[in-house]
Every structure is written in C-alpha cells, then in structure tokens.
Amino acid sequence: MSQSHQVPMADPRLGEEEKAAVEAVLDSGMLAAGEAVAAFEAEFADYCDAAHAVATTNGTTALHAALEGLGIGAGDTVLTTPFTFVATANAVRLAGADPLFADVDPSTYNLDPAAARETIAAHDGGIDAVLAVHLYGLPAALDDLAEIADAHDAPLVEDCAQAHGARHRGRPVGSVGDVGCFSFYPTKNMTTGEGGMIVTDDAGVAERVRSFIDHGRSGSRGHVRVGHNFRLPEAAAAIGRVQLDRLPGYVERRREHASRLNEGLAGTELVTPTEPSHLRHAYNQYTVRCEQREQLRDHLADAGIDTAVYYPTPVHEESAYDGVEASAPVAERAAREVLSLPVHPQLSARDVDAVVDAVGSFEG
C-alpha cells in the first residue's frame, strides 16, 4: 500500500502561549520553587476538585511520593494491576512495599474487583493500600475498589497518568480516592515535557508529600524525614498552566475522534473500547483487541497508520519481577491482543477516516 498519508500515534505541540510563559520564567530569574509552580498546583487542584495539589518531576515520582505520604513502606502490601506501565509497580517497590497483582476486567482492562477479592483472600497478610490504574483514560471500578480498601482500612490511590479529564460518576478522577497521581509526559492528555502531580483532600498527606519531594524539609523544623529532590521546575509549571487551559478542548477532541472510530469500526472483527454510562473516558489511548494483532499492525503500518502496544508484557512477567507470582490470565491474553490506534487531538477528519479505511481493508 502507499504511505502517502501518514497518521502518527502522538503529536504533542507547544504553541506561542507556552513559549511566552517559559520566556516569562526565564526573564524573572526564578527557575525553581517560584510563583509558576504554586499557581499550577492551585489551578490543578481546582480542576480536580481537590483541596491540595503538589507538583513533582514525573508520574512515577508522584506515585512514589504519594505512597510515602500515606505511610506505605517496608512490610506493606499494595494491591494493584499487572496490566499497566511498569512504573505503577516500581513506585510500590521504591516505597519499600510489595505489589500484589490481581487480574483485570476483560472489557475495561482495569482491576477486576472480583479478582481482587479472590487475590486478597488467597494472600496471607491482607493489604495495606489499593493502587487503581485508570488505564487508557477509562476510570477504574472505584466504587468496588473503595469498598475493598475500606474493608482493610487501607487507602485508595488513583493512578491517573492516562486519565486527565476522565470522570467517575461526574467527579474528576483523582478526587475519588485518598490520593490521585498524574503524569505530564509528552504523550499524555496534557504535558509539561516531564512532570507529575499529586492531589488529595488530606492536609496531612499533602504536607508529608511536599516534605518528601523537597529533601524531607518541613518549614522551620528543618529536615524531619529522608526525602528526595522531586521538585518540578518553574519552566515546566509555566507550560503546564497553559496546557491545563487547553485540556478540556483536547479531551473533547479525543472523545470526538473515539466516537468516529467507534462508528467506523462497528462491524469489524475488532473489539472497540467500552464506556460504562457512569464513567467518562478521556481516551489517552484508543485501544482495540484483535487476535491477529501483529498482522493487523503490519497492515496498518503499510497504510501509513502508526500504532502502539500498551502493554506487551504484564508486569509480573517482566524480568524485574522474577519470583513474583500472579494469577492473571485475562491480563496475559490482553497483552497479546491489544493495539492502540491514533486518537490524539491533532488528528484531522481525514486522518480518522484513513484509520477507519485501513482497518476496514484488513483481511485477517
């Protein structure tokens, strides 16, 4: 096939407003711990309907700092999903705790509450936290997961790295659990280049998180705990403020593209994304399933359509997690079959039609 029309998986763009915001920071001479970070935190907290927000260097450090702020550490067990980017589980280990993997729902790819209960029941020692991932931008089953967390007197942490703009029963993700964590990597729904954010309504957790990301500093009391330097630079925060203003429009564009893809791919052999009525999908990724994934991927590449696999290896099968046992056949099958198609806000109607046409011409 001709590759005259290329459709990329991602196309992050920073415009004149972002450039001007960075220039203002450079002109100010305040490159760290200044007004841009404070303003970005306040605006992001407001966006998430949260009382507090703490900016950090990336989504992984946001998760790590959140767990530290909740007091999760050595000897603790955190229930989470094996079907996610490895950073989710890495943050658990970086905090000194152990991940306990439960299987995922075959239609949402998020933690399956029934599997979670079975996994906990088979585990000797209970759990100390639940870490739910809103994979691809679809909120996890937070009602059931909150019940599980409450039953074990454990906090519920939301990994919202792919879910900026998603909602659970009308509430922004990040505001439902005890803590929410976001990433601002270039392929996310908004970006600061690299960056992250922790949101919470708990003032004590926010204070401990803020201390942990700043060498364990606590105001006039000096350094009261061992911490890291996970502070977000002023220039990144300046970009983030502009991107946050753009975020609602970005998410609407993603949802429009997803709706067109759903319509155009109906009747094909692909399993398209689901969106339960009480959830609002933010479509960081538009992910389908196909038993002939590799053949489909090659076919789309020949047609100039970029694709990606998130994720080809469940975390418990990664070499870094050798020795960690998990019963997750649904996640393992999903890892063999999922394929993400372009859905980012820079796509044109022609781009979306090209994706639909290329999939429609696939003969698996």
C-alpha positions, 0 to 999 in steps of 0.5 A: 500500500502507499504511505502517502498519508501518514497518521502518527500515534502522538503529536504533542505541540507547544504553541506561542502561549507556552513559549511566552510563559517559559520566556516569562520564567526565564526573564524573572530569574526564578527557575525553581520553587517560584510563583509558576509552580504554586499557581499550577498546583492551585489551578490543578487542584481546582480542576480536580476538585481537590483541596491540595495539589503538589507538583513533582518531576514525573508520574512515577515520582508522584506515585512514589511520593504519594505512597510515602505520604500515606505511610506505605513502606517496608512490610506493606502490601499494595494491591494493584494491576499487572496490566499497566506501565511498569512504573505503577509497580516500581513506585510500590517497590521504591516505597519499600512495599510489595505489589500484589497483582490481581487480574483485570476486567476483560472489557475495561482492562482495569482491576477486576474487583472480583479478582481482587477479592479472590487475590486478597483472600488467597494472600496471607497478610491482607493489604495495606493500600489499593493502587487503581490504574485508570488505564487508557483514560477509562476510570477504574471500578472505584466504587468496588475498589473503595469498598475493598480498601475500606474493608482493610482500612487501607487507602485508595490511590488513583493512578491517573497518568492516562486519565486527565479529564476522565470522570467517575460518576461526574467527579474528576478522577483523582478526587475519588480516592485518598490520593490521585497521581498524574503524569505530564509526559509528552504523550499524555492528555496534557504535558509539561515535557516531564512532570507529575502531580499529586492531589488529595483532600488530606492536609496531612498527606499533602504536607508529608508529600511536599516534605518528601519531594523537597529533601524531607524539609518541613518549614522551620523544623528543618529536615524531619524525614529522608526525602528526595529532590522531586521538585518540578521546575518553574519552566515546566509549571509555566507550560503546564498552566497553559496546557491545563487551559487547553485540556478540556478542548483536547479531551473533547477532541479525543472523545470526538475522534473515539466516537468516529472510530467507534462508528467506523469500526462497528462491524469489524472483527475488532473489539472497540473500547467500552464506556460504562454510562457512569464513567467518562473516558478521556481516551489517552489511548484508543485501544482495540483487541484483535487476535491477529494483532501483529498482522493487523499492525503490519497492515496498518503500518503499510497504510501509513497508520502508526500504532502502539502496544500498551502493554506487551508484557504484564508486569509480573512477567517482566524480568524485574519481577522474577519470583513474583507470582500472579494469577492473571490470565485475562491480563496475559491474553490482553497483552497479546491482543491489544493495539492502540490506534491514533486518537490524539487531538491533532488528528484531522477528519481525514486522518480518522477516516484513513484509520477507519479505511485501513482497518476496514481493508484488513483481511485477517 
